[in-house]
Amino acid sequence: MSTDEHSLVLTPTGDERLIIIDEEHFSVRLLVPVLVIGATLLVHVAGRAILDRLLPTGVNTLCVILPIDLLTLFAVGYGIEAGLKRLFPSRRCATLSEQALTIHDGRVNPPEITRLDWNSTVNVLAWYFPIRRRTRVPKGWHCMSIHLLQDQDEVILYAFMSPQDAQHVPGHKNFVRLRPRKETESATDLHTAAGQRRLLKLEGARWADGAEIAADDFIAVLNVLSQVVPDWQ
């Protein structure tokens, strides 16, 4: 994954990048497996009933229906996920430009807008940790997170990516590995322990209401930080 491929071109014309937040939000993650399993079971039962009538006596219908079940599982899963993302779009998004990062949160009424102006100081904390168990994210991938703070406005952005890609993100040296809580509590280095406790608090905030974005959007934000935050390179 090259940095140039994902960079935002900042020009005097004010190019703007739209970033979808939480595209695979909770409703989508909940409904996809339920609907896929339901559709596969329906195809299995109906298909087996039809094959029992069509196939000659003595032919095991399972040998025919099981491959159909697998095709249904993958085809329906892809179609349902894409459809649900259109039917239940995320209510959060962001715009990234040469002037600012603006977060639009439509989960509240009226929508909440948070704007971080690149012309003013932005404080950044960055951390990562490897995924221990395989879920929708492959085991061993990294959760990469940044906390952006400007006056009273703050946002936590995060993305998942492979360790190989994570090593090449802009400002990789600024990402601190988040240690397990038990390891932090037993640390003898007070400075390190204090830093880890702060990151653990931010990690809790990320888990509760962080903004998950695609890896290429995350890298686009880091590219901008490399231009506006001293020593981010």
Long-range contacts (C-beta under 8 A, 24 or more apart in sequence): 1-161, 1-165, 1-168, 1-215, 1-216, 1-219, 3-168, 3-169, 3-170, 3-219, 3-223, 5-216, 6-216, 6-219, 6-220, 6-223, 7-219, 7-220, 7-223, 8-96, 8-97, 8-220, 8-223, 8-224, 10-97, 10-98, 10-224, 10-227, 11-98, 14-97, 14-98, 14-99, 15-97, 15-98, 16-95, 16-96, 16-97, 17-95, 17-96, 17-97, 17-217, 17-220, 18-93, 18-94, 18-95, 19-93, 19-94, 19-95, 19-96, 19-213, 19-214, 19-217, 19-220, 19-221, 20-90, 20-93, 20-213, 20-214, 20-217, 21-90, 21-92, 21-93, 21-94, 21-103, 21-211, 21-212, 21-213, 22-90, 22-92, 22-211, 22-212, 23-85, 23-90, 23-212, 23-214, 24-85, 24-136, 24-212, 25-88, 25-90, 27-84, 27-88, 28-81, 28-84, 28-85, 28-88, 29-136, 31-80, 31-84, 31-88, 32-77, 32-80, 32-81, 32-84, 35-76, 35-80, 35-84, 36-73, 36-76, 36-77, 36-80, 39-72, 39-76, 39-80, 40-69, 40-72, 40-73, 40-76, 43-68, 43-69, 43-72, 43-76, 44-68, 44-69, 44-72, 92-211, 94-211, 94-213, 96-217, 96-220, 96-221, 96-224, 98-224, 101-148, 101-155, 101-221, 101-224, 103-155, 103-211, 114-153, 114-154, 114-155, 115-153, 116-148, 116-150, 116-153, 116-155, 117-150, 118-224, 118-228, 120-150, 120-151, 121-150, 122-148, 122-149, 122-150, 122-225, 122-228, 122-229, 123-148, 123-149, 123-150, 124-148, 124-149, 124-174, 124-225, 124-229, 124-232, 125-149, 125-198, 125-199, 125-202, 126-171, 126-174, 126-175, 126-176, 127-175, 127-176, 127-177, 127-178, 127-199, 127-202, 127-203, 128-166, 128-175, 128-176, 128-177, 128-178, 129-177, 129-178, 129-203, 130-163, 131-160, 138-162, 142-166, 144-169, 144-175, 144-218, 145-202, 145-203, 145-206, 145-210, 146-221, 146-222, 146-225, 147-202, 147-205, 147-206, 155-211, 156-202, 156-205, 156-206, 156-209, 156-210, 156-211, 157-210, 157-211, 157-213, 157-218, 157-221, 158-206, 158-210, 158-211, 158-212, 158-213, 158-218, 159-212, 159-213, 159-214, 159-215, 159-217, 159-218, 160-212, 160-215, 161-215, 161-218, 165-215, 169-218, 169-219, 169-222, 170-219, 170-222, 170-223, 170-225, 170-226, 170-232, 170-233, 171-222, 171-225, 171-226, 171-232, 171-233, 174-232, 178-203
